[in-house]
């Protein structure tokens, strides 16, 4: 599976091998819990990018435009 993912996203495999985030390129070595650490093995997102990606949707933000 990893080999297949590498053909789709070579930067994902490279970033994760270096302990980096695939989105921001920042350090991805510290997570707030085991679930977040597991998510990194799936998505390659650091804690900060996970927090942003999985933040609750706020409908009021759409009304401000």
C-alpha positions in Angstrom: 0.0 0.0 0.0 2.8 2.5 0.9 4.4 1.9 -2.5 1.2 2.7 -4.2 0.7 5.8 -2.2 4.2 6.9 -3.0 3.4 6.7 -6.7 0.5 9.1 -6.1 2.2 11.4 -3.7 6.0 11.0 -3.5 6.2 14.0 -1.3 3.9 12.3 1.3 6.3 9.4 1.8 9.4 11.7 1.8 7.8 14.1 4.3 6.6 11.4 6.6 10.0 9.6 6.5 11.5 12.9 7.8 8.8 13.4 10.4 7.4 16.4 8.6 3.9 17.5 7.7 2.8 17.0 4.1 0.8 20.2 4.1 2.9 22.8 5.9 6.3 21.1 6.0 6.6 21.7 9.8 7.6 19.3 12.5 5.3 16.4 13.0 6.7 14.7 16.1 4.4 15.9 18.8 0.7 15.1 19.0 -1.9 15.8 21.7 -3.1 12.2 21.9 -2.7 8.7 20.4 -5.6 9.3 18.0 -3.8 12.3 16.5 -0.5 10.4 16.2 -2.4 7.6 14.4 -4.0 10.2 12.1 -0.5 11.3 11.1 0.3 7.8 9.9 -2.8 8.0 7.6 -2.9 11.6 6.4 0.6 13.0 7.1 -0.8 16.0 8.8 1.0 17.6 11.8 -1.1 18.5 14.9 -1.6 22.1 13.9 -2.9 21.1 10.4 -5.1 18.4 11.9 -6.6 20.9 14.2 -7.4 23.2 11.3 -8.6 20.4 9.0 -10.9 18.8 11.5 -12.1 21.9 13.3 -15.9 22.1 13.8 -17.7 23.9 11.0 -19.0 27.3 12.1 -22.0 28.4 9.9 -21.7 31.9 11.3 -18.4 32.4 9.5 -20.2 32.1 6.1 -22.6 34.8 7.1 -19.8 37.3 7.6 -18.9 37.6 3.9 
